[in-house]
């Protein structure tokens, strides 16, 4: 009891868990998930190939049940579940996963559609022909053998590997803290690169890449991005783009179809077809008519049939970007090198393979040399015995038994024990003259072999020549053309909006309070246009029939610009309110929509003109107003509003052709008017505050600003309820930034103050709303044109109708 207590150790849980997990991690890293850099195999794969070879389940023998092989592997070498062994065996047989499958399988071994293989009791398997190259000479003590899990059998720590399997068949796996993704490569290219490195140990990566141009996947495809491939070959990490091979073919009826003949590596074909069909059903792309999988035993073929006049290239680019028709391939080349996981590059993998083959070839030649020397020793004894045959027969006949005969031959003639054993075991027919000649020929051949073996072992260059010859033989027998095309640059995918958006006319409404919506013309015509879903106090800023491919620029009184493509607007019924802009873009509680414009594209050549209440003005090129990537969630500033109680009072667009003819007309609250050429206003960026538009007194501000021409008119409303209509020529053309002239007649008692000014035509109306809820609709044509000294005509009575709350122009 005391002794047992002495064996008890007090250990913290953290230390025990850390130590146990580190041991477990080391085991699964080295013994389960990562391939060996020399033969490119994980332990389970190596055990499967070795067990099937031991069982003579090779390409030149009949197929055997997969369950038998799985049982052998599990019972003798791999103490894990049969499902994991069978899964590894199936993968080794799948021609769409491995560039050179190492197992042949009869029966259902899965599919590119992700179908599971049949149970192992139904399938049959055997080693493929090329797998014999992985195992060749394993019986000549070329690799280290260790005891299996129950010390009953020996298994190899690595296979001889007659070709660079790690590169040829690649590897994928996940272990504790490590993962690997090594792509497959072309057998001929990797062998050529290995031979070049064998001859030129100092070869650069660029030299090796003249042979290995990039991965070569069993499913073909196109890999783009040579820089990413080179980085991966240098560091073990890199990224490239892998896309399908496609063609656009004309079909009857003037239509076209996209034919996909190769898809990216490890992409599920059925999932890809389903995704493309979902895009068609959800109408994310205009022009998709039908998607069909026409793959058969002849090869892969997916057909995407398009509607008449569809943009085939645009649709293909959309599919590249939004489906697995194009994927990013991330190289993560991790392998076990000297019992440690390492990121390895192309040269390191090839060098490790060459070093391994040198060891294997050396051990094989040493084995063959020893066998040749042993046989040469026996043959020389037999030749000597035949030369003194009568004496040898006499000694043997005089001996008591076989053992005594051996001893007597050794004692009488100086034979070695092995030679004596061969002599007494000699059959009588071998005593002919013909056999003596054959023995002499065999002795000469053995001498030549021994000399050749010794010469190879004594000269590193000759050893490398043997390796080269064997690699070239493998290349000649198993080499196949490259399947994956390598392209240096990654092609950018530009998708026209017309590809993803239906080209149709819709009704768009943007309100003063910030509500926005689009409705189909059918919904608009089926409703009363006045029932637009807005509150009584709200009103439309823009209400137009526009195209879904057009673009909206929305300007607020706080200097924020909001961009929306028409097709991205929430589609509702005309009588519904729509979406408030604050749901996606942060707006202040007192912020409102000043104006909005719809453009066919974002390549306009004109300029925007902005003026603020505190007297600043600027022009900004359309190009400077283009939206950024975050337009959906953030508004962009179009002017820097300086000072308190400042806001934008003018935001308008001027086409390029009108820039030299437009004039700025400004009226201040105190009744000063100023008119000057728009060309006097400098052009500045979106973030600028602009320049002085008018010289304001301390207590004055801009009541209204408009862009006019010589024959235009303006309308003004004062705080006392007077309406005035005036020609712009009443104010002489002056320079920017001066005070201007009076456009109202001064009064000593309760002088008129301008609260609204805008350009107007005889067809326009002005709506005045009071704080008491009264609405006064002023028709411009009903009032005569006044001069600059007039205060206009009263259109409402403050005492009975209330003070003016808002004034706005109605364009009829």
ZAMARGU-4260 file (C-alpha; in steps of 0.2 Angstrom, whole numbers, plus 5000, padded with zeros to 4 digits):
<rodrens>
0) 5000/5000/5000 | 5014/5012/5004 | 5023/5008/4988 | 5007/5012/4978 | 5005/5028/4987
5) 5023/5033/4983 | 5018/5031/4964 | 5004/5043/4965 | 5009/5060/4957 | 4999/5076/4960
10) 4998/5085/4943 | 4988/5100/4937 | 4974/5097/4925 | 4981/5110/4913 | 4998/5101/4913
15) 4990/5083/4910 | 4979/5090/4896 | 4993/5099/4888 | 5005/5085/4888 | 4992/5072/4882
20) 4985/5083/4869 | 5003/5087/4862 | 5006/5068/4861 | 4989/5065/4852 | 4993/5080/4840
25) 5010/5073/4836 | 5002/5056/4832 | 4988/5063/4821 | 5001/5075/4812 | 5013/5061/4808
30) 5002/5046/4807 | 4986/5051/4800 | 4982/5067/4791 | 4998/5074/4782 | 5008/5065/4768
35) 5026/5061/4768 | 5036/5072/4757 | 5046/5057/4750 | 5031/5046/4743 | 5017/5058/4745
40) 5006/5046/4755 | 4997/5047/4771 | 5000/5031/4782 | 4983/5024/4778 | 4986/5026/4759
45) 5003/5018/4761 | 4996/5003/4771 | 4982/5000/4758 | 4995/4999/4744 | 5007/4989/4754
50) 4994/4976/4760 | 4986/4974/4742 | 5004/4971/4735 | 5008/4958/4749 | 4991/4950/4745
55) 4996/4950/4726 | 4981/4960/4722 | 4990/4969/4708 | 4985/4975/4690 | 4989/4959/4682
60) 4978/4948/4693 | 4959/4947/4694 | 4950/4960/4705 | 4946/4955/4723 | 4932/4961/4734
65) 4936/4978/4742 | 4930/4971/4759 | 4945/4959/4759 | 4958/4972/4756 | 4950/4983/4769
70) 4950/4968/4781 | 4968/4965/4778 | 4973/4983/4781 | 4963/4985/4797 | 4968/4968/4804
75) 4987/4969/4800 | 4992/4987/4799 | 4979/5001/4802 | 4970/4999/4819 | 4955/5011/4814
80) 4938/5010/4807 | 4934/5001/4791 | 4925/5016/4784 | 4940/5027/4785 | 4951/5014/4776
85) 4938/5011/4763 | 4935/5030/4760 | 4954/5032/4758 | 4954/5017/4746 | 4940/5024/4736
90) 4949/5041/4734 | 4964/5032/4727 | 4953/5025/4713 | 4944/5041/4708 | 4951/5048/4692
95) 4943/5065/4695 | 4952/5067/4712 | 4970/5059/4707 | 4980/5064/4692 | 4986/5046/4692
100) 4974/5034/4701 | 4984/5021/4711 | 4969/5009/4713 | 4957/5002/4700 | 4940/4998/4706
105) 4925/4989/4699 | 4908/4995/4704 | 4902/5012/4710 | 4916/5022/4717 | 4907/5038/4718
110) 4905/5052/4706 | 4909/5070/4702 | 4891/5074/4708 | 4896/5069/4726 | 4887/5053/4725
115) 4894/5041/4739 | 4902/5024/4733 | 4894/5008/4735 | 4897/4998/4751 | 4914/4989/4750
120) 4905/4972/4750 | 4899/4976/4732 | 4915/4984/4725 | 4930/4975/4719 | 4948/4983/4718
125) 4966/4980/4713 | 4982/4990/4712 | 4983/5000/4696 | 4998/4997/4685 | 5007/5014/4690
130) 5005/5009/4708 | 5017/4995/4705 | 5030/5009/4702 | 5027/5015/4719 | 5030/4998/4726
135) 5044/4992/4715 | 5059/4984/4723 | 5051/4985/4741 | 5056/4967/4743 | 5074/4971/4741
140) 5076/4980/4758 | 5075/4997/4750 | 5065/5005/4764 | 5064/5004/4782 | 5052/4992/4789
145) 5044/4993/4807 | 5033/4982/4817 | 5015/4985/4816 | 5003/4989/4830 | 5003/4972/4838
150) 5021/4967/4833 | 5015/4953/4822 | 5019/4960/4805 | 5032/4972/4797 | 5026/4987/4787
155) 5036/5000/4778 | 5039/5018/4784 | 5039/5024/4766 | 5037/5017/4749 | 5051/5016/4736
160) 5040/5028/4725 | 5046/5026/4707 | 5039/5044/4703 | 5036/5060/4713 | 5019/5055/4719
165) 5017/5070/4731 | 5016/5082/4716 | 5008/5071/4704 | 4993/5066/4715 | 4993/5080/4727
170) 4986/5079/4744 | 4973/5086/4756 | 4971/5084/4774 | 4967/5093/4791 | 4976/5089/4807
175) 4979/5097/4824 | 4985/5115/4820 | 4990/5110/4802 | 4981/5108/4785 | 4987/5104/4768
180) 4982/5107/4751 | 4994/5102/4737 | 4987/5102/4720 | 4990/5088/4707 | 5003/5090/4693
185) 5007/5082/4677 | 5018/5066/4678 | 5029/5070/4663 | 5032/5088/4669 | 5037/5083/4687
190) 5049/5069/4680 | 5057/5082/4669 | 5059/5094/4683 | 5066/5081/4694 | 5079/5075/4681
195) 5084/5093/4678 | 5087/5096/4697 | 5096/5079/4698 | 5108/5086/4684 | 5108/5104/4691
200) 5107/5104/4710 | 5108/5123/4710 | 5094/5125/4698 | 5083/5140/4702 | 5064/5140/4704
205) 5062/5149/4687 | 5072/5135/4679 | 5061/5122/4687 | 5045/5131/4682 | 5050/5130/4663
210) 5046/5111/4666 | 5032/5112/4679 | 5022/5126/4673 | 5009/5124/4686 | 4996/5112/4693
215) 4988/5100/4681 | 4971/5094/4688 | 4962/5078/4683 | 4947/5089/4679 | 4956/5101/4668
220) 4951/5119/4669 | 4960/5135/4667 | 4972/5141/4681 | 4975/5160/4681 | 4988/5169/4691
225) 5006/5164/4688 | 5012/5176/4702 | 5002/5166/4714 | 5008/5149/4708 | 5026/5155/4709
230) 5024/5161/4726 | 5016/5144/4731 | 5031/5135/4723 | 5043/5146/4733 | 5035/5147/4750
235) 5022/5133/4750 | 5008/5146/4751 | 4999/5155/4737 | 4983/5159/4728 | 4977/5157/4710
240) 4961/5157/4701 | 4954/5141/4694 | 4940/5142/4681 | 4930/5131/4670 | 4933/5128/4651
245) 4918/5135/4642 | 4913/5139/4624 | 4899/5150/4618 | 4890/5141/4603 | 4876/5147/4592
250) 4860/5136/4591 | 4845/5137/4580 | 4833/5152/4582 | 4847/5164/4583 | 4850/5160/4601
255) 4866/5154/4610 | 4872/5142/4623 | 4886/5141/4635 | 4894/5124/4635 | 4905/5119/4650
260) 4917/5104/4647 | 4929/5106/4662 | 4925/5112/4679 | 4937/5117/4693 | 4945/5103/4704
265) 4934/5096/4718 | 4919/5106/4713 | 4903/5096/4715 | 4895/5095/4697 | 4878/5092/4703
270) 4879/5107/4715 | 4886/5118/4702 | 4871/5114/4690 | 4859/5116/4704 | 4866/5134/4708
275) 4865/5139/4690 | 4847/5133/4689 | 4843/5143/4705 | 4850/5159/4697 | 4839/5155/4682
280) 4823/5152/4693 | 4826/5167/4704 | 4829/5178/4689 | 4845/5185/4696 | 4852/5185/4678
285) 4841/5190/4663 | 4843/5178/4648 | 4845/5161/4656 | 4832/5149/4647 | 4838/5131/4653
290) 4852/5122/4662 | 4856/5104/4657 | 4869/5091/4663 | 4873/5081/4647 | 4888/5072/4654
295) 4890/5054/4649 | 4904/5041/4648 | 4912/5052/4634 | 4915/5066/4646 | 4908/5081/4656
300) 4896/5093/4647 | 4885/5106/4655 | 4874/5116/4644 | 4867/5133/4649 | 4854/5138/4635
305) 4851/5157/4633 | 4836/5167/4627 | 4837/5176/4611 | 4848/5192/4611 | 4855/5188/4628
310) 4872/5194/4632 | 4881/5177/4632 | 4898/5184/4638 | 4890/5195/4652 | 4880/5180/4658
315) 4896/5169/4658 | 4906/5182/4668 | 4891/5183/4681 | 4892/5164/4683 | 4910/5164/4685
320) 4909/5177/4699 | 4893/5170/4708 | 4895/5151/4706 | 4909/5138/4707 | 4912/5139/4688
325) 4927/5149/4695 | 4935/5147/4712 | 4950/5153/4721 | 4963/5139/4724 | 4973/5142/4739
330) 4990/5132/4740 | 4995/5126/4757 | 5009/5114/4753 | 5012/5106/4770 | 5021/5089/4771
335) 5030/5078/4784 | 5049/5081/4781 | 5061/5073/4793 | 5046/5068/4804 | 5041/5087/4805
340) 5027/5096/4796 | 5034/5109/4785 | 5028/5121/4772 | 5037/5115/4757 | 5040/5123/4739
345) 5043/5115/4722 | 5061/5113/4724 | 5061/5106/4741 | 5048/5093/4736 | 5059/5088/4721
350) 5075/5088/4731 | 5067/5077/4745 | 5061/5065/4732 | 5078/5064/4723 | 5087/5061/4740
355) 5074/5047/4744 | 5077/5039/4727 | 5096/5040/4729 | 5094/5030/4746 | 5081/5018/4738
360) 5092/5015/4723 | 5108/5013/4733 | 5100/5000/4744 | 5093/4991/4730 | 5109/4990/4721
365) 5118/4984/4737 | 5105/4971/4739 | 5107/4965/4720 | 5126/4966/4723 | 5125/4955/4738
370) 5114/4942/4729 | 5126/4942/4714 | 5141/4940/4724 | 5133/4925/4734 | 5127/4917/4717
375) 5145/4920/4710 | 5152/4911/4725 | 5141/4896/4722 | 5144/4896/4703 | 5163/4896/4705
380) 5161/4881/4718 | 5150/4872/4705 | 5163/4875/4691 | 5177/4869/4702 | 5167/4853/4707
385) 5164/4849/4689 | 5182/4850/4685 | 5186/4837/4698 | 5170/4828/4696 | 5176/4810/4699
390) 5185/4814/4715 | 5170/4824/4721 | 5158/4809/4718 | 5170/4797/4726 | 5170/4808/4742
395) 5152/4810/4742 | 5149/4791/4740 | 5161/4787/4754 | 5151/4799/4766 | 5138/4793/4778
400) 5125/4807/4775 | 5122/4824/4767 | 5130/4833/4782 | 5145/4822/4782 | 5147/4824/4763
405) 5147/4843/4765 | 5160/4842/4779 | 5171/4830/4768 | 5170/4841/4753 | 5176/4856/4763
410) 5190/4846/4771 | 5196/4837/4756 | 5195/4851/4742 | 5193/4867/4752 | 5175/4871/4747
415) 5166/4883/4758 | 5151/4877/4767 | 5139/4886/4755 | 5148/4879/4740 | 5148/4861/4748
420) 5129/4862/4751 | 5126/4867/4733 | 5137/4853/4727 | 5128/4840/4737 | 5111/4847/4731
425) 5116/4846/4713 | 5105/4836/4702 | 5113/4823/4691 | 5107/4831/4674 | 5117/4846/4678
430) 5133/4836/4676 | 5133/4837/4657 | 5145/4847/4647 | 5131/4859/4642 | 5128/4864/4660
435) 5147/4867/4662 | 5146/4880/4648 | 5130/4888/4655 | 5139/4889/4672 | 5154/4897/4665
440) 5143/4910/4655 | 5133/4913/4671 | 5149/4916/4680 | 5155/4929/4667 | 5138/4938/4668
445) 5138/4938/4687 | 5156/4946/4686 | 5150/4959/4674 | 5135/4963/4685 | 5146/4964/4701
450) 5158/4976/4692 | 5143/4987/4686 | 5135/4987/4703 | 5151/4991/4712 | 5155/5005/4699
455) 5138/5013/4702 | 5140/5012/4721 | 5157/5020/4719 | 5151/5034/4708 | 5137/5046/4713
460) 5135/5052/4694 | 5132/5034/4689 | 5119/5032/4703 | 5110/5048/4697 | 5111/5041/4679
465) 5102/5025/4685 | 5088/5036/4693 | 5086/5046/4678 | 5085/5031/4666 | 5071/5024/4678
470) 5062/5040/4679 | 5062/5042/4660 | 5055/5024/4658 | 5041/5029/4670 | 5038/5044/4660
475) 5038/5035/4643 | 5025/5022/4649 | 5013/5033/4659 | 5016/5051/4653 | 5000/5060/4647
480) 4997/5077/4640 | 4993/5092/4651 | 4975/5094/4655 | 4975/5111/4664 | 4979/5127/4655
485) 4990/5140/4664 | 4987/5158/4660 | 4998/5171/4667 | 4985/5185/4672 | 4969/5184/4682
490) 4955/5190/4671 | 4945/5203/4678 | 4926/5200/4678 | 4916/5215/4672 | 4897/5212/4673
495) 4886/5224/4665 | 4871/5229/4675 | 4860/5224/4660 | 4865/5206/4663 | 4858/5205/4680
500) 4844/5218/4679 | 4828/5217/4668 | 4827/5231/4656 | 4810/5239/4660 | 4801/5255/4664
505) 4796/5258/4682 | 4788/5272/4692 | 4800/5280/4705 | 4795/5291/4719 | 4807/5300/4731
510) 4798/5311/4745 | 4804/5326/4754 | 4804/5317/4771 | 4815/5303/4764 | 4804/5289/4758
515) 4809/5280/4742 | 4801/5267/4731 | 4799/5260/4714 | 4783/5252/4707 | 4779/5243/4691
520) 4769/5253/4678 | 4755/5241/4680 | 4753/5244/4698 | 4754/5263/4695 | 4741/5263/4682
525) 4730/5252/4692 | 4730/5265/4707 | 4725/5283/4709 | 4741/5292/4706 | 4737/5304/4721
530) 4736/5289/4732 | 4755/5287/4733 | 4756/5281/4751 | 4764/5297/4758 | 4759/5306/4774
535) 4749/5322/4772 | 4763/5333/4777 | 4775/5324/4765 | 4776/5327/4746 | 4786/5320/4731
540) 4803/5328/4726 | 4805/5316/4711 | 4791/5306/4703 | 4796/5300/4686 | 4795/5285/4674
545) 4813/5279/4673 | 4822/5263/4667 | 4828/5250/4679 | 4846/5252/4672 | 4847/5270/4677
550) 4855/5279/4692 | 4848/5290/4706 | 4858/5304/4714 | 4848/5311/4730 | 4854/5327/4738
555) 4849/5332/4756 | 4848/5349/4764 | 4863/5344/4776 | 4875/5341/4762 | 4873/5322/4760
560) 4872/5313/4743 | 4864/5296/4742 | 4866/5285/4727 | 4854/5271/4722 | 4853/5261/4706
565) 4835/5261/4701 | 4835/5242/4701 | 4841/5241/4719 | 4826/5251/4725 | 4813/5242/4735
570) 4799/5237/4724 | 4781/5240/4731 | 4764/5244/4726 | 4761/5262/4721 | 4749/5264/4736
575) 4762/5258/4749 | 4774/5271/4758 | 4790/5262/4752 | 4807/5262/4762 | 4814/5276/4772
580) 4832/5281/4768 | 4837/5281/4786 | 4834/5262/4786 | 4850/5260/4776 | 4859/5277/4777
585) 4860/5287/4793 | 4851/5304/4792 | 4848/5317/4805 | 4830/5319/4812 | 4829/5337/4804
590) 4837/5331/4787 | 4826/5331/4772 | 4828/5328/4753 | 4831/5344/4743 | 4832/5337/4726
595) 4835/5321/4716 | 4841/5317/4698 | 4840/5301/4687 | 4854/5298/4675 | 4856/5285/4661
600) 4874/5281/4667 | 4887/5288/4678 | 4898/5295/4664 | 4890/5312/4662 | 4901/5327/4657
605) 4891/5341/4666 | 4892/5349/4683 | 4882/5351/4699 | 4880/5368/4706 | 4877/5370/4725
610) 4873/5385/4735 | 4871/5386/4754 | 4860/5397/4766 | 4876/5406/4773 | 4881/5412/4756
615) 4893/5400/4748 | 4892/5393/4730 | 4902/5380/4720 | 4903/5369/4704 | 4908/5351/4705
620) 4911/5340/4691 | 4900/5325/4689 | 4915/5313/4689 | 4919/5319/4707 | 4901/5314/4713
625) 4903/5295/4708 | 4898/5284/4723 | 4910/5273/4733 | 4909/5255/4737 | 4899/5258/4753
630) 4885/5268/4745 | 4872/5256/4752 | 4876/5260/4770 | 4884/5277/4770 | 4880/5294/4762
635) 4894/5304/4754 | 4897/5322/4757 | 4895/5334/4742 | 4898/5351/4751 | 4906/5356/4767
640) 4893/5367/4776 | 4902/5379/4788 | 4893/5390/4801 | 4878/5387/4812 | 4861/5386/4805
645) 4867/5382/4788 | 4860/5371/4775 | 4860/5369/4756 | 4847/5379/4747 | 4852/5375/4729
650) 4858/5358/4722 | 4855/5357/4703 | 4863/5348/4688 | 4869/5358/4673 | 4873/5348/4656
655) 4890/5352/4648 | 4881/5361/4634 | 4873/5374/4646 | 4888/5378/4657 | 4892/5394/4647
660) 4875/5400/4646 | 4868/5399/4663 | 4868/5413/4676 | 4866/5413/4695 | 4852/5422/4702
665) 4852/5425/4721 | 4840/5434/4733 | 4843/5436/4751 | 4831/5437/4766 | 4833/5456/4767
670) 4828/5458/4749 | 4845/5460/4740 | 4846/5452/4723 | 4862/5447/4713 | 4864/5440/4696
675) 4881/5435/4688 | 4888/5422/4676 | 4889/5404/4681 | 4907/5404/4674 | 4912/5416/4688
680) 4910/5401/4700 | 4925/5390/4701 | 4925/5372/4700 | 4930/5363/4716 | 4929/5345/4724
685) 4915/5337/4733 | 4922/5340/4750 | 4925/5359/4747 | 4914/5373/4755 | 4914/5383/4739
690) 4917/5402/4737 | 4907/5417/4742 | 4891/5418/4732 | 4885/5435/4739 | 4891/5448/4752
695) 4878/5446/4766 | 4875/5457/4781 | 4877/5450/4798 | 4859/5447/4800 | 4855/5442/4782
700) 4855/5425/4773 | 4851/5418/4756 | 4833/5415/4754 | 4834/5407/4737 | 4846/5404/4723
705) 4842/5398/4705 | 4851/5396/4688 | 4843/5406/4675 | 4845/5413/4658 | 4841/5431/4651
710) 4823/5428/4647 | 4818/5419/4663 | 4807/5424/4677 | 4808/5422/4696 | 4795/5421/4709
715) 4796/5427/4727 | 4786/5425/4743 | 4788/5436/4758 | 4784/5433/4776 | 4769/5444/4776
720) 4761/5433/4762 | 4765/5443/4747 | 4769/5435/4730 | 4779/5443/4717 | 4784/5438/4699
725) 4798/5447/4691 | 4810/5446/4676 | 4828/5442/4680 | 4834/5456/4669 | 4827/5468/4683
730) 4843/5464/4691 | 4858/5469/4681 | 4872/5457/4677 | 4886/5460/4690 | 4901/5451/4698
735) 4900/5437/4711 | 4902/5440/4729 | 4895/5458/4730 | 4879/5463/4740 | 4867/5466/4725
740) 4853/5478/4723 | 4836/5479/4732 | 4822/5469/4724 | 4809/5474/4736 | 4802/5492/4740
745) 4808/5497/4758 | 4795/5500/4771 | 4798/5508/4788 | 4784/5498/4796 | 4785/5479/4795
750) 4796/5478/4779 | 4794/5463/4768 | 4807/5449/4770 | 4810/5436/4757 | 4807/5418/4763
755) 4806/5409/4746 | 4813/5413/4728 | 4814/5402/4713 | 4814/5402/4694 | 4796/5401/4687
760) 4786/5400/4671 | 4768/5405/4668 | 4763/5386/4669 | 4770/5384/4687 | 4762/5386/4703
765) 4768/5390/4721 | 4760/5381/4736 | 4760/5391/4752 | 4756/5381/4768 | 4753/5390/4785
770) 4756/5385/4803 | 4737/5384/4805 | 4736/5371/4791 | 4729/5383/4777 | 4735/5379/4759
775) 4736/5393/4747 | 4739/5388/4729 | 4746/5403/4719 | 4745/5401/4700 | 4759/5411/4692
780) 4750/5416/4677 | 4737/5425/4687 | 4749/5438/4693 | 4757/5451/4682 | 4775/5454/4681
785) 4782/5467/4693 | 4797/5477/4693 | 4811/5477/4706 | 4803/5491/4716 | 4787/5481/4719
790) 4783/5471/4734 | 4771/5460/4724 | 4753/5456/4729 | 4746/5448/4745 | 4740/5430/4742
795) 4735/5426/4760 | 4731/5435/4777 | 4742/5431/4791 | 4729/5435/4804 | 4715/5424/4797
800) 4726/5410/4789 | 4741/5410/4800 | 4760/5413/4797 | 4768/5405/4783 | 4776/5388/4787
805) 4783/5382/4770 | 4783/5387/4752 | 4787/5376/4737 | 4786/5377/4718 | 4774/5365/4710
810) 4779/5360/4692 | 4763/5356/4682
</rodrens>
